Amino acid sequence: MRIGGLATGMDIDEIVEKMMTAERMPLDRMEQDRTTLEWKRDGFRDINKTLLELKNMMLDMKLSKTYQSKTVTSSMENAVTATATSGAPEGTYQIKVNKLASPEIWQSTKELEIDKKVFDIVKESENGEEINGDSIEFKIGTYGIDKENSTIVIEKDDTIKDLLKKINDKDNNIRAFYDEQSNQVIMETTRTGIYAETDKSESGGQENGQPPEIIFGDEGKSLANIFGMERAKEATNADFEYNGLKIESKTNSYTLNDITFNFNATTNNESATLSVRNDTEATFDKIMEFVDKYNEVVEAMNGSQREEKHRDYKPLTEEQKKEMSEKEIELWEEKAKSGLLRGESTITNGLYSMRNSWYSTVKTDGDIQSLTQIGIKTSESYMDGGKLIVDEDKLRAALNDDPEGVQNLFSNSAKDQSRGLVNRLEDSLTTTMDSIKGRAGNSTSPSLDNYTLGKQMKDLNKRISDFEDRLVKVESRYWNQFTAMEKAIQRMNQQSEYMMSQFGQM
């Protein structure tokens, strides 16, 4: 803390501050240069972000399902629907659903109270079972379930509600619940179909009835006996005909020839007609989405080269910002940031490489070997920077006539002249993104030494730090000089006062 001007009456603080303002001008320029470099770095990174978004979309453009996705229509959608993968052949299929797959259902014959303790029910059962200890172990599961998932342990105070929860918590393919209208317990399999093996009699080999899917353990006390559980409905398999071929399924879906048929109801002795066709619209939408993204990237890169550069608008210093409103600062910085990337060879070379990716022909085994054959070309206006223009009718026609040819044009992964356009574009994007990363780094770059602009910023940071140290010394020198002046004037004032006092005594 310095106090000046006691001898001279001068505002030394204000004088030194104004002198230091002049001394700080080179520092302000260096800080403005650093801000400019930061803006330029961020501008490069924004472009790289859009390039990455486009690159991520390229995965879909390489997949077979993008170009050969299938759509399935059904004449009886309330009864039969289907989905098809790209490998499913086009054609028409007749499906007749005779029976749906269904679960097995058991129901108690006794009326039960949901909050009644299981121990009390066991004691009241017809067998009058003795209970030893504070827990009872029951066995309940479905055919094929292991012992661990079929064991239920009931504690002394557990109610029927607790029992049902423990059954449901097990991985035993059983859903148990309480019907409040009839006061009965209901249990059903969560899977449809018949899994239990049917016993055969030794004589004649005839089926000896369908065994139950839900199995109540007969060791000790059985839930079937205690609750009076009886099978109310047997499980059934789905029974359908595929083009006249009879097939059974444990579930209400079945996959044949890359087509998954889903059964919702029987077809009442009629056949549903299902038609598998190429989903041209889905492919068209994917290609248009990719083209739109590509044009967005071109607009960002080309726009950075068309922006006007306002050399008179430098980044604002903190002192300048204090004298301006937020809106004024926003408008000023908008002009100051304009054109920062203009003329950057990394961007212009990237644009040229991306445009060139589309021009070359692709040597395929089919008729489609260039982008123009499917209705896509680059804009003739140089102001567009090579945006893609799509003839939608021509593109749809190509997808209808030769979806495999369109796929080969875009996604061939070969390294020679048969390399697909999307892969060529990806090669170009990778080179451009690496070049931008070398110029501006990315958000995860740990050090300024890893990219060109970072090294320039590091050099500026050192120069700014050195200059700030110099300003401290300059300010101290100014204060020392004014302090010396104050002391000299103070001595002169003292001498003057002494001489005046001597004249007053004469």
C-alpha positions in Angstrom: 0.0 0.0 0.0 1.5 3.3 -1.1 0.5 6.8 -0.2 1.8 9.6 -2.3 1.4 13.4 -2.8 1.7 14.4 0.9 4.4 17.0 0.0 3.3 18.0 -3.5 -0.4 17.5 -3.3 -0.3 15.6 -6.5 -2.5 12.5 -7.2 0.5 10.1 -7.6 -1.8 7.0 -7.8 -3.6 8.4 -10.8 -0.4 9.5 -12.5 1.3 6.1 -12.0 -1.9 4.4 -13.2 -2.0 6.3 -16.4 1.7 5.8 -17.0 1.2 2.0 -16.4 -1.7 2.0 -18.8 0.7 3.0 -21.6 3.2 0.5 -20.4 0.5 -2.3 -20.4 -0.4 -1.8 -24.1 2.0 -4.5 -25.3 0.6 -6.8 -22.7 -3.0 -6.1 -23.8 -2.0 -7.0 -27.4 -0.4 -10.2 -26.3 -3.5 -11.2 -24.3 -5.7 -10.4 -27.3 -3.4 -12.6 -29.4 -3.9 -15.4 -26.9 -7.6 -15.0 -26.9 -7.6 -15.1 -30.7 -5.6 -18.4 -30.6 -8.1 -19.9 -28.1 -11.0 -18.9 -30.4 -9.3 -20.4 -33.4 -8.6 -23.6 -31.5 -12.2 -23.8 -30.5 -13.3 -23.2 -34.0 -11.2 -26.1 -35.3 -12.5 -28.4 -32.6 -16.1 -27.5 -33.5 -15.5 -28.6 -37.1 -13.8 -31.8 -35.9 -16.9 -32.5 -33.8 -19.2 -32.3 -36.8 -16.7 -34.5 -38.8 -16.9 -37.0 -36.0 -20.7 -37.0 -36.1 -20.6 -37.7 -39.8 -18.0 -40.5 -39.3 -20.1 -42.2 -36.7 -23.0 -42.3 -39.2 -20.8 -44.2 -41.6 -21.2 -47.4 -39.7 -24.8 -47.7 -40.7 -23.9 -46.8 -44.3 -21.6 -49.9 -44.4 -24.2 -52.4 -43.1 -26.1 -54.7 -45.4 -29.3 -54.1 -43.5 -29.2 -50.4 -44.5 -29.6 -51.3 -48.1 -31.5 -54.5 -48.0 -33.9 -54.1 -45.0 -37.1 -55.9 -45.5 -40.7 -55.0 -44.7 -43.5 -57.6 -44.2 -47.2 -57.1 -44.8 -49.9 -59.4 -43.6 -53.5 -60.0 -44.9 -54.5 -60.8 -41.3 -52.5 -58.6 -39.1 -54.8 -59.3 -36.1 -53.7 -63.0 -36.3 -50.2 -63.1 -37.9 -47.4 -60.6 -38.3 -43.8 -61.0 -39.1 -40.4 -59.3 -39.2 -37.6 -60.1 -41.6 -33.8 -59.6 -41.6 -31.9 -58.4 -44.6 -31.1 -62.0 -45.5 -34.8 -63.0 -46.0 -35.7 -63.6 -49.6 -38.5 -61.6 -51.1 -41.7 -63.6 -51.7 -45.2 -64.5 -50.5 -45.9 -67.0 -47.6 -49.1 -68.7 -46.5 -49.6 -69.1 -42.8 -52.5 -70.9 -41.1 -52.6 -70.8 -37.3 -54.7 -73.6 -35.8 -53.8 -73.2 -32.1 -51.8 -70.7 -30.0 -49.2 -71.6 -27.4 -50.5 -71.1 -23.9 -49.3 -71.4 -20.3 -50.5 -74.0 -17.8 -52.8 -72.7 -15.0 -53.5 -74.1 -11.5 -56.2 -72.9 -9.1 -56.9 -73.6 -5.5 -60.2 -75.3 -4.7 -60.3 -73.8 -1.2 -61.2 -70.2 -0.3 -58.2 -68.7 1.4 -57.5 -65.4 3.3 -54.5 -63.5 1.9 -53.3 -62.4 5.3 -53.6 -65.8 7.0 -50.5 -67.5 8.2 -49.3 -70.5 6.2 -48.5 -72.3 9.5 -52.1 -72.1 10.5 -53.3 -73.4 7.1 -51.0 -76.4 7.4 -52.3 -77.2 10.9 -55.9 -77.0 9.6 -55.3 -79.2 6.6 -56.9 -82.6 6.3 -53.8 -84.4 7.2 -53.3 -82.3 10.3 -49.6 -82.1 9.7 -47.3 -81.7 12.7 -44.9 -78.7 12.4 -41.4 -79.1 13.8 -39.3 -76.0 14.0 -39.9 -72.4 13.0 -39.9 -72.9 9.2 -41.4 -75.2 6.5 -39.8 -76.1 3.2 -41.9 -76.5 0.1 -41.0 -77.6 -3.4 -42.6 -75.9 -6.3 -41.2 -75.5 -9.8 -41.6 -76.2 -13.5 -40.4 -79.0 -15.6 -36.6 -78.8 -15.9 -36.0 -76.3 -13.0 -33.2 -77.2 -10.6 -33.7 -77.9 -6.9 -32.4 -74.5 -5.7 -35.0 -72.5 -7.7 -37.8 -74.9 -6.7 -37.3 -74.6 -2.9 -39.5 -72.2 -0.9 -38.8 -71.7 2.8 -41.7 -70.3 4.9 -41.1 -68.8 8.3 -43.4 -69.0 11.2 -45.2 -65.6 10.7 -45.3 -65.7 6.9 -48.7 -65.2 5.4 -50.1 -66.4 2.0 -49.1 -63.0 0.6 -45.5 -63.6 1.7 -45.6 -67.1 0.2 -46.8 -65.8 -3.2 -44.0 -63.2 -3.2 -41.4 -65.8 -2.5 -42.6 -67.9 -5.3 -42.6 -65.0 -7.7 -39.1 -64.0 -6.6 -37.7 -67.4 -7.6 -36.4 -68.1 -11.1 -38.8 -70.9 -11.6 -41.1 -69.9 -14.5 -44.1 -69.5 -12.2 -46.3 -66.5 -11.5 -48.5 -66.8 -8.4 -51.2 -64.3 -7.4 -54.4 -64.0 -5.3 -57.9 -63.6 -6.8 -59.8 -61.3 -4.4 -63.1 -62.0 -6.1 -63.0 -65.8 -5.5 -60.5 -65.8 -2.6 -58.4 -68.3 -4.4 -54.7 -68.7 -5.2 -53.8 -68.9 -8.9 -50.5 -70.1 -10.3 -49.5 -70.2 -14.0 -46.4 -70.7 -16.0 -44.7 -67.6 -17.3 -43.6 -69.6 -20.4 -46.0 -71.0 -22.9 -45.8 -74.4 -24.5 -45.3 -78.0 -23.4 -41.9 -78.9 -21.9 -42.8 -81.9 -19.8 -42.1 -85.3 -21.4 -45.2 -87.4 -22.0 -45.1 -90.9 -20.4 -45.7 -93.9 -22.7 -47.4 -97.1 -21.5 -45.4 -100.2 -22.0 -48.2 -101.8 -24.0 -48.9 -100.1 -27.3 -46.8 -97.0 -26.6 -49.9 -94.7 -26.3 -49.6 -91.4 -24.5 -50.6 -91.7 -20.9 -51.9 -88.2 -20.4 -50.1 -84.8 -20.5 -47.9 -84.5 -17.4 -48.1 -81.1 -15.5 -45.7 -78.3 -16.2 -45.9 -77.0 -12.6 -44.5 -79.6 -10.2 -45.4 -79.6 -6.5 -42.9 -81.5 -4.4 -44.3 -84.5 -2.6 -41.6 -84.5 0.1 -43.5 -83.8 3.4 -46.1 -81.2 3.0 -47.3 -80.2 -0.5 -48.8 -76.8 -1.5 -51.1 -78.7 -3.8 -52.6 -80.6 -0.8 -52.6 -77.6 1.6 -54.3 -75.2 -0.9 -56.2 -77.8 -2.8 -54.5 -76.9 -6.0 -55.9 -78.4 -9.2 -54.8 -78.0 -12.8 -57.4 -75.7 -14.4 -55.8 -75.5 -17.9 -53.1 -77.5 -19.6 -50.2 -75.9 -21.5 -50.4 -76.0 -25.3 -48.0 -75.6 -28.1 -48.6 -73.4 -31.1 -49.9 -75.4 -34.0 -49.5 -73.7 -37.4 -49.0 -74.5 -41.1 -46.2 -72.8 -43.2 -47.1 -73.1 -46.9 -48.9 -76.3 -46.0 -46.1 -77.7 -43.8 -47.4 -78.5 -40.3 -45.2 -77.2 -37.5 -45.4 -76.9 -33.7 -43.8 -74.2 -31.5 -43.6 -73.8 -27.7 -44.0 -70.1 -28.2 -46.2 -67.9 -30.3 -43.3 -66.9 -32.6 -41.3 -69.0 -35.0 -38.3 -68.1 -37.2 -37.9 -69.7 -40.7 -35.6 -68.5 -43.5 -34.7 -65.2 -41.6 -38.4 -64.4 -41.1 -39.9 -64.4 -37.6 -43.6 -65.1 -37.6 -45.6 -63.8 -34.6 -49.0 -65.4 -33.8 -51.6 -63.3 -32.1 -54.8 -65.3 -32.9 -56.0 -68.4 -34.8 -56.8 -67.8 -38.5 -60.1 -69.8 -38.3 -59.2 -72.4 -40.8 -58.0 -69.8 -43.3 -54.5 -68.9 -44.4 -52.9 -65.4 -43.9 -50.8 -64.1 -46.8 -47.6 -62.5 -45.8 -45.5 -60.7 -48.4 -41.8 -59.9 -47.8 -40.4 -57.0 -49.8 -37.4 -54.7 -49.8 -38.0 -51.7 -47.6 -37.0 -49.0 -50.1 -38.2 -46.1 -48.0 -36.2 -47.1 -45.0 -33.0 -47.3 -47.1 -33.9 -44.0 -48.8 -34.4 -42.3 -45.5 -31.0 -43.5 -44.2 -29.2 -42.3 -47.4 -31.0 -38.9 -47.2 -30.1 -38.6 -43.5 -26.4 -39.2 -44.3 -26.5 -36.7 -47.2 -28.0 -34.1 -45.0 -25.3 -34.6 -42.4 -22.6 -34.5 -45.0 -24.0 -31.2 -46.4 -24.1 -29.8 -42.8 -20.4 -30.6 -42.5 -19.6 -29.0 -45.8 -21.6 -25.9 -44.8 -19.6 -25.6 -41.6 -16.2 -26.0 -43.3 -17.0 -23.9 -46.4 -18.8 -21.3 -44.2 -15.6 -20.8 -42.2 -13.8 -19.9 -45.5 -16.5 -17.4 -46.6 -16.7 -15.4 -43.4 -15.5 -11.8 -43.6 -12.5 -11.0 -41.5 -12.8 -7.8 -39.5 -9.3 -6.8 -38.7 -10.3 -3.7 -36.7 -12.2 -5.9 -34.2 -9.8 -7.3 -31.7 -10.7 -9.3 -28.6 -11.9 -7.1 -25.8 -9.8 -6.5 -22.7 -11.3 -6.8 -19.3 -11.2 -3.0 -18.9 -13.0 -2.5 -22.2 -15.7 -5.0 -21.2 -16.4 -3.0 -18.1 -17.5 0.0 -20.2 -19.8 -2.1 -22.5 -23.2 -3.8 -22.1 -23.6 -7.6 -22.6 -25.2 -7.1 -25.9 -22.4 -4.8 -27.1 -19.9 -7.3 -26.0 -21.7 -10.1 -27.8 -21.9 -8.1 -31.1 -18.3 -7.1 -30.9 -17.0 -10.6 -30.3 -19.2 -11.9 -33.1 -17.3 -9.7 -35.5 -14.0 -10.4 -33.8 -14.4 -14.2 -34.2 -15.5 -13.9 -37.8 -13.1 -15.2 -40.4 -10.6 -16.6 -37.9 -10.3 -19.9 -39.9 -10.4 -18.3 -43.3 -7.5 -19.5 -45.5 -6.6 -22.4 -43.2 -5.1 -25.0 -45.5 -6.2 -27.8 -43.2 -9.8 -27.0 -43.9 -9.5 -26.2 -47.6 -7.5 -29.4 -48.2 -10.1 -31.4 -46.3 -13.0 -29.9 -48.4 -11.2 -30.8 -51.6 -10.4 -34.3 -50.4 -14.0 -34.9 -49.4 -15.4 -33.7 -52.8 -12.9 -35.8 -54.6 -14.1 -38.9 -52.7 -17.4 -38.8 -54.6 -16.1 -38.2 -58.1 -14.2 -41.4 -58.8 -16.0 -44.5 -60.2 -16.2 -47.7 -58.2 -15.4 -50.8 -60.0 -18.1 -53.3 -59.0 -19.5 -56.4 -60.6 -22.7 -54.7 -61.3 -24.0 -51.8 -63.5 -23.9 -49.2 -60.8 -20.4 -47.7 -60.6 -20.9 -44.0 -60.0 -22.9 -41.7 -57.7 -24.7 -40.0 -60.6 -26.3 -43.3 -61.7 -28.4 -43.3 -58.5 -29.4 -39.7 -58.7 -26.8 -38.0 -56.5 -24.3 -35.4 -57.7 -22.3 -32.5 -56.2 -23.6 -28.9 -56.6 -22.4 -27.0 -59.6 -22.2 -23.7 -57.6 -18.7 -23.2 -56.2 -20.3 -21.2 -53.3 -21.8 -24.5 -52.0 -18.4 -26.1 -51.5 -19.4 -29.4 -53.0 -22.7 -30.1 -51.3 -24.6 -33.2 -52.5 -27.8 -32.8 -54.6 -30.3 -35.7 -54.7 -32.7 -36.6 -57.4 -35.1 -38.4 -55.1 -37.1 -40.2 -57.8 -33.9 -41.6 -59.4 -32.5 -42.7 -56.1 -35.8 -44.6 -55.2 -35.7 -46.2 -58.6 -32.2 -47.4 -58.1 -33.0 -48.8 -54.7 -36.0 -50.7 -56.1 -34.1 -52.1 -59.1 -30.7 -52.9 -57.7 -30.4 -52.5 -53.9 -27.3 -54.7 -53.9 -25.6 -52.5 -56.5 -26.3 -49.4 -54.4 -24.8 -51.2 -51.4 -21.7 -52.1 -53.3 -21.3 -48.5 -54.6 -21.3 -47.2 -51.0 -19.9 -49.9 -48.8 -17.3 -52.1 -50.7 -14.5 -52.5 -48.2 -11.7 -53.3 -50.8 -8.5 -51.3 -50.9 -8.3 -50.9 -54.7 -10.5 -49.1 -57.3 -13.5 -51.1 -56.1 -13.4 -49.4 -52.7 -16.9 -48.0 -51.8 -17.6 -44.3 -51.7 -18.4 -44.3 -48.0 -15.1 -45.9 -47.2 -13.2 -43.5 -49.4 -15.0 -40.6 -47.6 -14.1 -42.1 -44.3 -10.4 -42.3 -45.3 -10.6 -38.6 -46.2 -12.3 -37.6 -43.0 -9.8 -39.5 -40.9 -6.9 -37.6 -42.6 -8.7 -34.3 -42.1 -9.5 -35.0 -38.5 -5.9 -36.0 -37.7 -4.7 -32.8 -39.4 -7.1 -30.7 -37.4 -6.1 -32.5 -34.2 -2.4 -31.8 -34.9 -3.3 -28.1 -35.4 -5.8 -27.6 -32.5 -5.7 -30.8 -30.4 -9.0 -31.9 -28.8 -10.7 -31.6 -25.4 -8.7 -34.5 -24.0 -5.3 -33.1 -25.0 -3.3 -33.1 -21.8 -0.6 -30.6 -22.8 -0.3 -27.5 -25.0 2.8 -29.1 -26.5 0.7 -31.7 -28.3 -0.6 -29.4 -31.0 0.6 -26.4 -33.0 -1.8 -23.7 -31.6 -1.1 -25.0 -28.1 2.7 -24.4 -28.6 1.9 -20.8 -29.8 -0.3 -20.3 -26.7 2.4 -21.7 -24.4 4.9 -19.3 -25.9 2.5 -16.4 -25.5 1.8 -17.4 -21.9 5.5 -17.3 -21.1 5.9 -13.9 -22.8 2.9 -12.6 -20.9 4.3 -13.9 -17.6 7.7 -12.3 -18.3 6.1 -9.0 -19.3 3.9 -8.9 -16.1 7.1 -9.4 -14.1 8.6 -6.4 -16.0 5.6 -4.3 -15.3 5.9 -4.9 -11.6 9.4 -3.6 -11.8 8.5 -0.6 -13.9 5.7 0.3 -11.5 8.1 0.1 -8.6 10.6 2.3 -10.4 7.9 4.9 -11.0 6.9 4.9 -7.4 10.5 5.1 -6.3 11.1 8.1 -8.5 8.0 9.9 -7.3 8.9 9.0 -3.7 12.3 10.5 -4.2 10.7 13.6 -5.7 8.4 13.9 -2.7 11.3 13.6 -0.3 13.3 16.3 -2.2 10.3 18.7 -2.3 9.7 18.0 1.4 13.3 19.0 2.2 12.9 22.1 0.1 9.7 23.0 2.0 11.4 22.5 5.3 14.3 24.8 4.2 11.8 27.4 2.9 9.9 27.3 6.2 13.1 27.8 8.1 14.2 30.7 6.1 10.8 32.3 6.4 10.9 31.9 10.1 14.3 33.6 10.2 13.0 36.6 8.2 10.1 36.9 10.7 12.5 37.4 13.6 14.3 40.3 12.0 
